[in-house]
Amino acid sequence: MNIFVAKLNFKTRKEELEAAFAKFGQVTSAKIVRDKETGRSKGYGFIEMTNDDEANNAIAALNEKEFDGKVIVVKPANAKPAASGNY
């Protein structure tokens, strides 16, 4: 399951985010989205977990909780819409 994490502290590192979710199960990837020009965190990221039950437990436990000095929002990520080709 792909999980969206918002309202992150701009100083939070990928490893810290991954460790928080790893307490609930196997994390296959962790990413903090960064500005292409400055490299600064945009304050949100994504976690991928293999087991949906573990992912849902992580979402329930971490949503609207303090993490690295900020109250974060954690929810299932929306799938990207398919490109339609109609411009």
C-alpha positions in Angstrom: 0.0 0.0 0.0 1.2 3.5 -0.8 0.8 6.0 2.0 0.8 9.7 1.8 2.3 11.7 4.7 1.8 15.4 4.9 2.7 18.3 7.2 6.2 17.0 7.8 8.9 19.0 9.5 11.1 20.4 6.7 14.1 19.0 8.5 12.7 15.4 8.7 14.9 12.9 6.9 13.8 9.9 4.8 15.5 7.5 7.3 13.5 9.0 10.2 10.2 8.7 8.4 11.0 5.1 7.3 11.9 4.1 10.9 8.6 5.5 12.3 6.6 3.3 9.8 8.9 0.3 10.2 7.6 -0.1 13.7 4.4 -1.4 12.1 5.8 -3.7 9.4 8.0 -3.9 6.4 8.7 -0.7 4.5 9.7 -1.2 0.9 10.3 2.5 0.1 10.3 5.9 1.7 10.5 9.2 -0.1 10.3 12.9 1.0 9.4 15.1 -1.9 11.9 17.9 -2.5 11.9 21.1 -4.5 13.8 20.5 -7.8 15.6 23.8 -7.7 16.5 24.2 -4.0 16.5 20.6 -2.8 14.4 21.7 0.2 11.7 19.4 1.5 8.2 20.3 0.4 6.8 18.9 3.7 5.3 15.7 2.4 6.3 12.3 1.3 5.3 8.7 0.6 5.8 5.4 2.3 5.3 2.0 0.6 4.4 -1.0 2.8 3.9 -4.5 1.4 1.2 -5.6 3.9 -2.1 -3.7 3.8 -3.0 -4.6 7.4 0.3 -3.3 8.7 -0.1 -0.2 6.5 -3.6 0.5 7.9 -2.3 0.0 11.5 0.5 2.6 10.8 -2.0 5.0 9.3 -4.3 4.6 12.3 -1.5 5.0 14.8 0.4 7.9 13.2 -2.4 10.1 11.6 -2.7 13.4 13.4 0.1 12.5 15.9 3.2 14.5 16.6 6.3 13.4 14.6 9.5 15.3 14.6 7.9 18.3 16.2 4.9 18.6 13.9 1.4 17.0 13.8 1.4 15.0 10.6 -1.4 13.8 8.3 -1.2 10.1 7.2 -3.6 8.5 4.8 -3.7 6.1 1.8 -2.2 7.7 -1.2 -4.5 8.4 -4.2 -3.5 6.5 -7.3 -2.3 8.8 -10.1 -5.0 9.1 -12.8 -4.1 7.5 -16.1 -3.1 9.8 -18.9 -6.0 10.1 -21.3 -4.2 11.5 -24.3 -6.9 14.1 -24.7 -5.4 17.5 -24.6 
